[in-house]
Amino acid sequence: MLAYTHRTNASNLGGSHDVPQNGERNEKFGVYKSLCCEAEIVITEGSTFPECPNHRSLSTTWEPLDFEMIPITVIRKKAKSEPAA
């Protein structure tokens, strides 16, 4: 299982980089933030960017966020416990 952490980094947009809008196809898996209200989404490559969940009637611009995948270890409880001694 993986989780993510992120840092907003406006510099990753560069000077002439186009930011995606709702209805456009995503070219790279990532975490994005809407510019209107900072709603965050995780979107896979090839998916279509949605409308903002808080402003469905408006055009939405999505800003990519820097993120890092962190492996998570899941510890499962045994079905039967073993005696200590």
C-alpha positions in Angstrom: 0.0 0.0 0.0 1.2 3.5 -0.8 0.3 6.9 0.6 1.4 10.3 -0.5 2.6 13.5 1.0 2.9 16.8 -0.9 4.3 20.2 -1.0 2.8 23.0 -3.0 5.4 24.2 -5.4 4.3 26.8 -7.9 7.8 26.8 -9.5 7.1 23.4 -10.9 4.8 25.0 -13.4 7.7 27.0 -15.1 7.2 30.2 -17.0 5.4 28.8 -20.0 4.0 25.5 -18.8 0.3 25.0 -19.5 -1.8 24.0 -16.6 -4.6 21.5 -17.3 -8.3 22.4 -17.3 -11.3 20.3 -16.6 -12.2 18.0 -19.5 -8.6 17.7 -20.6 -6.7 14.3 -20.6 -4.1 13.9 -17.9 -0.6 13.1 -19.3 1.0 12.1 -16.0 -0.1 10.5 -12.7 -0.1 13.0 -9.9 -1.7 15.1 -7.2 -3.4 18.3 -8.4 -5.0 21.3 -6.7 -7.8 23.4 -8.1 -6.8 27.1 -8.3 -10.3 28.3 -7.4 -10.6 26.7 -3.9 -7.5 24.4 -3.5 -9.5 21.2 -3.7 -7.1 18.3 -4.2 -7.3 15.2 -6.4 -5.2 12.3 -7.2 -5.5 11.5 -10.9 -4.1 8.7 -13.1 -2.4 9.1 -16.5 -5.0 9.0 -19.2 -7.9 10.1 -17.0 -9.9 13.3 -17.8 -9.6 16.2 -15.3 -12.9 16.7 -13.5 -14.8 19.9 -12.7 -14.0 21.3 -9.2 -16.1 19.4 -6.7 -17.0 22.7 -5.1 -17.6 24.8 -8.3 -19.2 22.5 -10.8 -20.5 25.2 -13.1 -17.2 26.9 -13.6 -14.1 26.1 -15.6 -11.4 24.6 -13.4 -7.7 24.9 -13.7 -5.6 22.2 -11.9 -2.1 23.0 -10.6 0.3 20.0 -10.2 1.6 19.5 -6.7 5.0 18.0 -5.8 4.4 14.7 -4.0 6.4 11.7 -2.8 5.1 8.1 -2.6 5.7 6.6 0.8 5.5 2.8 1.3 3.3 1.8 4.1 3.6 -1.5 5.9 0.2 -3.1 6.9 0.5 -5.2 10.0 -2.3 -7.8 10.2 -3.5 -9.4 13.4 -3.2 -13.2 13.4 -6.5 -15.1 13.3 -5.5 -17.1 16.5 -3.1 -15.8 19.1 -0.3 -18.0 20.4 0.3 -18.6 24.1 3.2 -16.5 25.6 4.6 -19.4 27.6 
